[in-house]
Amino acid sequence: MPLARLWPRLSVAGLSVLTVVLLWQVAGGLAGIAPATSGSAPAATLSPSELGLSSATFPPTQTPPVLASGADPTTAPSVSLPSATVHGTLTPTAKPTPTDHPWQADPILVQAKVEGRVTINSNGAVVILGQAPPAPSYPAAKSLDTSWSGLIQEPPRTGKDDRGVAYTDYNYTLFCGPGTAAVVLYYWPASRSAVTARSGTFTEPVNLGAYRYASTYWGAEDPGGYGRGMIMSLAEVEWPTPDQGLSWWSQPGLMRWSDRPPATYVENLVDAINWEASGRSRLNYFYVIVRASELTAAALPDHVHADINMGVPVVIAARTSDGTNALPYWSVKSTRSAVNHFVTVVGYDDTAGTYAVMDTCGTTCNDGSVRAGVRNIGQAALFALIQAESDNDGIMW
């Protein structure tokens, strides 16, 4: 995803001073983080609110340090310079939007995940341990309860809404990202009630023309599918406060409406899930992205074991087929003819060598035009389909 340069060119003198200021600020930010304990002392715990934030995850009320007090980012700190005569006319460099910055993973959260220090307590809240616990021993098979979440379904592209009003909207076949988010958020106490109860009338924030713009009403439980109110809210309304106004999230909804056709980007998806799962309090809460190019066949089951045994799913970005394998409910076809898709892993069986995968595609979405749900897929097959996905999105765990 191309991103605009954040800082214009600065004079050599100005750049030197600014570099010193930045280094001072970084050092000051790190100074507030207690080092991990060692030896036989009990592991300290840090709540997510005690962790430092990366440049991409400022709290909603906090201005990034280098932009505090409305400072002009194109202006270097005041210094005394020898006078000089300027010849000709200079065109000022365009000033960037002060609040804009690229998406970036929080390195503190990523490191804590890798070290096994991110846990969920008995109240369903995330706790970051100051010291890695002993290596856990996981059961050979475990699955999440899908008696309700297994019925979550995206609305079909044509039909009648929950008030019986007929519609046609081809954007609805693209809502696998919001559908996956709804499944994940069902397992978090702060967001479960929204998944199981949200209802309302939803309209795309932009009109993309005939058959791609509708105003429809959806509830939480309908024989055609559960969680549709939440899916539509995520697709067309979701907009975490810290991300509002940024160039890569310029309009409400998980869908990137400027794409043709609209699509869900994994960066928006991870921010939305963390935002809602945390009770709309932070973006660096639990889930982190592991790109397909960085994911190994051995690491995938490790990540699945860890999350499933904490009671939450793993998000998968995969190709629906790679010419040999196919996701459940999808046909085997060439990689070129297949599409990218989001699903969730809700269980595993290492003895059988399978993962239980939840797909929220409705009856007008997948190859078979059948209602999707929970089915098993071979562990090696799912890893291959993650690698075949064309955007290198990988997984969220």
N, C-alpha and C positions, 0 to 999 in steps of 0.2 A: 504494500500500500504506500504510494508516494506521499511524502510529507514535506511541507514547506520548511525552509530553513528557519530556525527559531531566532537566530541573532544576526543582525546585519554586520557588515564589516566595521571594525573599530580601528581607531588610530593605534599605533604601536604602544604609545605611552598609556593611552586609556585602557588598552587590553591588558597591560601588565598590572595596572592597579586593580582592574576588575578581577583578574585571576587571583590576586592576593585575597580580595574580599571573599571570593567564592570558596577558596581553600579554608579561610577562617570560618566560614559558615558551615561547611561540611564537617570540619573538626568539632565545632560546637554542637552540631546535631548528634554526632556519634558519642559525644561525651556523656549524654544522658542515658546511655544503654549500659546496664550492668553486665559485666562479663559473666560467662557461664561458670557455674561452680565446678569444682573438681574434687577428686579424692572420695572420701566416704561421706561427705556432707550430703544431706538430703537435697533433692533437685528443687531448685527455686522455680517458681511459676511466674509467668508474665501474662497478663491478659492482653488481647490484641490492642487495646487502647494504650498500653504502655510501650508498644513497639514504635520505632522510628518509621516514617513513611518514605517511600521513594518519591521521586519527582512527579510521578504520575498519580499519586494517591493522597493528595492533600485533603485533610478533613474539610467538610463543606464550609466551615467558618474560618479557615486558616488560609491566608495568602502565602504563596511560595515566597521564601525568604528574599530572593533577589528582586522581587516585585513588590515588596512591602511599601506601605504608605503611598501607593499610587505612583511610585517612581517610574520614570521613563526608562525602559530597558535599553534604549539607544544612546543614553547619556552616560558617559563615564563619570566617576567621582571627580570632584573639583580638585585640580592640581595647578600649580604655577608653571607656565610654560613660557619660553622666550617669545616675544612678539614677532610676528611675521606678516609680510604683505601677501595677500591672496590675489592672484590674477585670474580673471575669467569668472564664469558663473558656475556654481556648484549646485547639483540637484540633490536634495536630501534623500537619504536612503529611506525607503518605506518602513514605517514602524509596525512591528508585528502586533497582533492582538494580545494584550497583556496576559489574558487568562489562558491562551492556547498553549498546548504542549502535546507531544506525541504520547501514545499509550506506551507504558512501560511496566513490566512486572516489578513487584516489590522484592528486591533481593533478600531482604530479611525474612520474609515469609517463605520464599522459595528455599532458602537454606534451611529453615526450620522444618519444612516438609521433607526435604532430602534426609535430614538427620533424624526423622521420626519424632520430633518434638511437638508437633501439632496434634492435639488431642481434643476430644469432646467430652465434657463432664456429664454428670447424671442429669443436669437440667437442660442438656442439649446446647450448651454454649461452648465456644471454642476457647481452649486454654493452651498457651504456648509455654512449654516447659523450658526452664533455663538450662537443663542438662538432658541429654538423650537417655531414655529409659533402657532397661535391658531389652535385648532383641525378643520380640513377642513370638509366641507359638500359636499359629492359626489352625483352625479345624480344616479338614480336607474338603469340606463343602459347607457353604452357608448362603442363604438367600434372604433378602428383605421381604417384608410382608407387602404383597402387591394386590391384596384383595380390593383396595380402592384405587390405588395409583395405576394398576393394570388396566383400568377402564378409561384412563385419560386419552382423549382423541381430539385431533384437530377437526374443525368444521370442514365439510366437503366444499369443493369449489362452486357447486351449484346445488340448490335445494331450497329448504325452508328453514328459517332460523327458529329459535325456541319460542317465538310468538306466532309461528305459522306464516311469516311473511316470506314470499319467494324472492330469491336473489341469485345472482351469478357473479362470482369474483374469483378470477384465476390466481390472485395473490395468495389465496388461502391454501393452495397446494404447496406453498413455499414456507410454511410456518413450522417446519420441523425443529428449528432452533427454539422458538417460543414453547413448542410442545415439550421438548426435552427439558427446558428450564422449569416448566410446571411440574414435571415428574420429580426433578431434583428437589424443588422447593417444598414438595409435600413432606419430605423427611426432616425438615428443619422446623422446630417449634415456633420460631418467630414468623414464619411465612405459611405454615400449614393451613391456618384458617382462611387465608386469602385464596389458596388453591381450592379448598373445599366449599367456599361460600361466595366467592366474588361473582357478581352478575352485573349486567348493564348493556347499554347500547354503545357500539364501538364503530368508529369510522376512521379510515386511513387519514393520516395527517396531510397527504398530498393526493390530488386527483390524477391518476395515471391513465385515464381514458376509459372507454367503454369496456365493461366486464373486468375492470381492475379497480373499481371504486364502489364501495357499498357501505350502507349503514345498517347494521344488523344487531339483534339482541340475543345474548347468550347467558345462560345460567350456569350453575355449578354441577348439577346432576341431571342428566337427560339420558333416556335409553340409547340415544345415538352416540353419546360420549360424555364422559365426566371432565370437569376442569376447563370447559371451553371459555367461560368468562375470564379465567386467569390467563389462558393462552392468548385470547384476544387483547387483554390488557397488556401483556408482555409484548406482543407484536406491534401494537399501535399506540400505546400510552407510556410504557416504561421509559424512564429517563433519570438515572441516578443523579442526584443534585451535583456532585463534584464533576460530572461529565457534561453538564449542560453548557451549551455554547462552544464546545470544542469542535475543531474542524472535522474530526472523524466521528462525531456524534452530534450532528447539527439539527436533527429533528427528533420528535418523540418516537418511541417504538424501537424494538430490537432490530427491525428490518432496516437495512441501509437503502433508503428509498431512492437515492440518486443512482443506484445500480439498475441496469436493465437486463434481466428482471431483478427485482429487489432480493437482497440476500442478507443472512445473518452472519456477521463476522465473529470469530471466536473471541476477539478482544472485547467486543460489546457484550457477548454472552457471559464471559467470566465476570465482568464487572456487574452485570445485572443480577446474576446468581448470588455473588458475594454481598451485594447491596441489600437484596431482599432477605437472604438468610441471616444477615446480621441485624435484622430489624431496622433496615435503612440507616445504618450508622457508619458503615465503612466499606471500602472497596477491597482492602487487603485483609480478608477475613479467614478464608479456609482454602478455597480452590485456587490452584495454579495451573498454568498451561505447560505441557511437555510436548514440544513439536514432534511430528512424526519422524523427522530426520534425527532427532535426539533420543527417541524411544527405542529400547532394545526389547527383544522377545523375552528376556528374563525380567526386565523391569515392569512390564505390563502386569503380570500376575501379582507382583509385589505391591503395586499401587492398588490393584483391585482388592487384594486381601486386606490391606490397611483400611481402606474406606468402608468396605462392606462390613467389616467387623467393628467399625465405629457407628454403623447404622445409616450410612449415606451412600448414594450411588456414585458411579464414575461416568463422566460424559465422554462420549466417543464421537470423533469426526471420521467418517469412513467413506469409501467408495461403495456404492451398492453392489458392485460386482467388479471382478478383475479378470474375467474370462475363465476362471477356474472356480472361484468361491463366490458366494452371494450372501448378503444379509438375509435373515429370515423375512419372509413375505416379499422378497425380490427375486427376480429371475437371473440365472447365470447368462451373462452376455459380455461382450468385449468391454474393456475398461473405457474405451472412447465412447461407447454407447450408454454407459452407466452414468450415474450422477453422484455428486457429493451429498452426504446425508448425516444428520445428527441422531444418535440413539443413546440410551443409557444402559450401563451394565448394572443389574440389580441382584446378581448372584453369581456363584461359581461352584464348580464341582471338579476338583483336580483329579479325582480318581477317574471320572469319565472324560476329563479333558475338555470341559465345556464352560461357557459363560451363559448366564441367563440375560437376555437382551430385551429391553423394552423399547418398542417403536410406537410412536403416537400418530403415524399416518392414518388418515381416514380412508373411506371407501373409494375416493377418487384421487388417491395420491400414489400408491405403489403400483408395481407392474400387474399384480393380480386383481386390482380393484376390490380388495377385500379389507375388512377391518383388521388392523394390526393389533398387537398386544405384546405378550411376553413369550418368547421362544428361545430355545438353546441354539448355540452356534459353537463350533469347534474353536478352541483357544488359538490354535495356529491360524485358522481361517480368519478370525477377527483381526489378528495382528497384521496379516497380509492385506486386508482391506483398509486398515488404517494407513499402511504404507502406500497404498494405491490412490488415496485421496489426493486430489490435484492441488490443494492449497497448502499442504504441509501443516494442517491445523493440529493434528495429533489428538491428545486427550486432555481433559481437565480432571484433576483428582485432588 
